[in-house]
């Protein structure tokens, strides 16, 4: 299957991108790159084994792959403003010249709060995705997940250390820094694909997303 590629008109709250020096065009490039590379990998895997990448690795590792691809796509579309950092290095995007600022990328599945290993103040881009079916349809519910990665939300903004909760729970791979509710609220939603929104249709949060982003036309989202 092929993904719908978002356009600049699908983005809103563009003021939130100005601080780190990002643009809607860069994020469009990031999403298109992530989806495109995953489609290429899945096409090869399906032809050889009948399985997609999401069925072959742990979801935490899949989230890392999505984040790496998103960051690489943003850097590629930035005309030299950003350079992707090395694997497992902070931050994910290194500013190369003004007006760019260093940016950390955090990724999570569905409605989960993004997390990482470091709690540092700075500019962040968070990305959440769902697993839809091969026809590009998403069905709510963990037991109904498909196998195709589809980015449904992107947020951007500045986070302070208080916006990340540190934990060292047994079984975790070292300390983790989870974005808390206050931190999530501190980030502005700049992209939302309502057709893939994983919140329950009856939930207050789903109504909020629909009322806030569903009523905006492309022209209104640009300002």
C-alpha positions as CSV (number, residue, x, y, z in Angstrom):
1,X,0.0,0.0,0.0
2,X,1.1,3.6,-0.4
3,X,0.6,6.3,2.3
4,X,-1.2,9.6,1.8
5,X,1.6,12.2,1.8
6,X,0.6,15.3,4.0
7,X,0.9,18.7,2.5
8,X,1.8,22.0,4.1
9,X,-1.9,22.8,4.4
10,X,-2.4,19.9,6.7
11,X,-0.3,21.6,9.4
12,X,-1.4,24.1,12.0
13,X,0.0,26.1,14.9
14,X,3.0,27.0,12.8
15,X,4.3,29.5,15.4
16,X,5.4,26.5,17.4
17,X,7.9,25.6,14.7
18,X,9.6,29.0,14.7
19,X,11.5,28.5,17.9
20,X,13.6,25.5,16.7
21,X,13.7,26.8,13.1
22,X,11.6,24.1,11.7
23,X,9.0,24.5,8.9
24,X,5.9,22.6,7.8
25,X,7.9,21.7,4.6
26,X,10.5,20.0,6.7
27,X,8.0,18.0,8.6
28,X,6.2,17.0,5.4
29,X,9.6,15.7,4.2
30,X,10.1,13.9,7.4
31,X,6.7,12.1,7.3
32,X,7.0,11.3,3.6
33,X,10.6,9.9,4.1
34,X,9.6,7.7,7.1
35,X,6.5,6.3,5.4
36,X,8.3,5.8,2.1
37,X,11.3,3.9,3.5
38,X,9.0,1.7,5.7
39,X,7.0,0.9,2.6
40,X,10.1,-0.1,0.7
41,X,11.3,-2.3,3.6
42,X,7.9,-3.9,4.0
43,X,7.6,-4.6,0.2
44,X,10.8,-6.5,0.3
45,X,10.0,-8.3,3.5
46,X,6.6,-9.3,2.4
47,X,7.9,-10.7,-0.9
48,X,10.5,-12.7,0.9
49,X,8.8,-13.8,4.1
50,X,5.2,-12.6,4.1
51,X,5.8,-10.4,7.1
52,X,6.2,-6.7,7.7
53,X,8.8,-5.0,9.8
54,X,6.3,-4.3,12.6
55,X,5.7,-8.1,13.0
56,X,9.4,-8.9,13.3
57,X,10.7,-6.4,15.9
58,X,9.5,-5.2,19.3
59,X,7.3,-2.2,19.3
60,X,9.8,-0.2,21.3
61,X,12.4,-0.8,18.6
62,X,9.9,0.0,15.9
63,X,9.3,3.4,17.5
64,X,13.0,4.0,17.4
65,X,13.1,3.2,13.7
66,X,10.2,5.6,13.1
67,X,12.0,8.3,15.0
68,X,15.3,7.8,13.1
69,X,13.6,7.9,9.7
70,X,11.5,10.9,10.6
71,X,14.7,12.8,11.8
72,X,16.6,11.8,8.6
73,X,13.7,13.0,6.5
74,X,13.5,16.4,8.3
75,X,17.3,16.9,7.9
76,X,17.1,16.0,4.2
77,X,14.3,18.6,3.7
78,X,16.0,21.3,5.7
79,X,18.5,22.6,3.0
80,X,21.4,22.2,5.4
81,X,19.8,23.8,8.5
82,X,19.8,20.4,10.4
83,X,22.0,17.4,10.5
84,X,20.9,14.1,11.9
85,X,22.9,13.0,14.9
86,X,24.4,9.6,15.3
87,X,22.5,6.6,16.7
88,X,21.6,6.8,20.4
89,X,23.0,10.3,20.7
90,X,21.3,13.4,22.1
91,X,19.8,15.4,20.5
92,X,18.5,13.8,17.3
93,X,18.8,16.8,15.1
94,X,21.9,19.1,15.3
95,X,21.5,22.7,14.3
96,X,24.0,23.6,11.5
97,X,23.2,27.3,11.2
98,X,20.7,30.0,12.3
99,X,17.8,30.0,12.8
100,X,18.0,26.3,13.6
101,X,18.2,25.0,17.2
102,X,19.0,21.5,18.3
103,X,15.9,19.3,18.4
104,X,15.2,16.0,20.2
105,X,12.6,13.6,18.6
106,X,10.5,11.3,20.7
107,X,8.1,8.7,19.3
108,X,5.2,6.7,20.8
109,X,2.6,4.2,19.7
110,X,-1.1,5.3,19.6
111,X,-2.0,7.4,22.6
112,X,1.1,6.5,24.7
113,X,3.3,9.3,26.0
114,X,6.7,9.5,24.3
115,X,9.7,8.6,26.4
116,X,13.5,8.4,26.2
117,X,16.5,7.9,28.5
118,X,17.3,11.6,29.2
119,X,15.4,14.4,30.8
120,X,16.9,17.5,29.3
121,X,15.4,20.9,28.6
122,X,15.2,21.9,24.9
123,X,13.2,21.9,21.8
124,X,11.3,18.7,21.0
125,X,9.3,17.1,18.2
126,X,7.1,14.3,19.3
127,X,5.5,11.8,16.9
128,X,2.8,9.3,17.5
129,X,1.8,6.5,15.1
130,X,-0.7,3.7,14.7
131,X,-0.6,0.3,13.0
132,X,-3.3,0.2,10.3
133,X,-4.2,-2.6,7.9
134,X,-2.9,-3.0,4.4
135,X,-5.8,-1.1,2.9
136,X,-4.9,2.0,5.0
137,X,-7.7,1.6,7.5
138,X,-7.2,1.9,11.3
139,X,-9.4,0.1,13.8
140,X,-9.3,1.2,17.4
141,X,-8.2,-1.5,19.9
142,X,-4.9,-3.2,20.8
143,X,-6.3,-6.6,19.6
144,X,-7.2,-5.1,16.2
145,X,-3.8,-3.6,15.3
146,X,-2.7,-3.9,11.8
147,X,0.9,-4.1,10.6
148,X,1.4,-0.8,8.6
149,X,3.0,2.2,10.4
150,X,1.0,5.4,10.0
151,X,2.0,8.7,11.7
152,X,-1.1,10.3,13.1
153,X,0.2,13.2,15.3
154,X,3.2,15.5,15.5
155,X,3.8,18.0,18.3
156,X,6.5,20.6,18.7
157,X,7.7,23.0,21.4
158,X,10.1,23.7,24.2
159,X,10.2,21.4,27.3
160,X,11.7,21.9,30.7
161,X,13.1,19.1,32.8
162,X,9.9,19.2,34.9
163,X,7.9,18.1,31.9
164,X,9.7,14.7,31.9
165,X,9.2,12.1,34.7
166,X,12.3,10.0,35.5
167,X,11.9,6.4,36.6
168,X,14.1,3.4,37.1
169,X,11.6,0.6,37.2
170,X,12.9,-2.9,37.4
171,X,12.8,-4.4,33.9
172,X,13.4,-1.1,32.1
173,X,16.6,-0.7,30.2
174,X,18.1,1.8,32.6
175,X,16.4,5.1,33.5
176,X,13.6,6.4,31.4
177,X,12.3,9.9,31.0
178,X,8.6,9.9,30.2
179,X,6.8,13.0,28.9
180,X,4.2,13.8,31.6
181,X,0.7,15.3,31.1
182,X,2.0,18.8,31.7
183,X,4.8,18.2,29.2
184,X,2.4,16.9,26.6
185,X,0.2,20.0,27.0
186,X,3.3,22.2,26.7
187,X,3.8,21.0,23.1
188,X,1.6,22.3,20.3
189,X,-0.1,19.8,17.9
190,X,1.1,20.8,14.5
191,X,-0.2,17.8,12.6
192,X,-3.1,15.5,13.2
193,X,-4.5,12.9,10.8
194,X,-8.0,12.4,12.2
195,X,-8.7,9.4,10.1
196,X,-6.0,7.6,12.1
197,X,-6.8,9.1,15.5
198,X,-6.5,6.2,18.1
199,X,-8.7,7.8,20.8
200,X,-12.1,6.1,21.3
201,X,-14.9,7.7,19.3
202,X,-16.8,8.3,22.6
203,X,-13.9,9.8,24.5
204,X,-13.6,13.5,25.4
205,X,-10.1,13.6,23.9
206,X,-11.4,12.4,20.5
207,X,-14.1,15.1,20.6
208,X,-11.5,17.6,21.4
209,X,-9.3,16.6,18.4
210,X,-12.3,16.6,16.1
211,X,-13.5,20.0,17.2
212,X,-10.1,21.5,17.2
213,X,-8.5,20.1,14.1
214,X,-11.4,18.7,12.0
215,X,-13.1,22.1,11.5
216,X,-10.0,23.8,10.1
217,X,-9.6,24.2,6.4
218,X,-6.2,24.0,4.8
219,X,-6.1,27.8,4.3
220,X,-6.9,28.4,8.0
221,X,-4.2,26.1,9.1
222,X,-1.5,28.1,7.5
223,X,-2.1,31.2,9.7
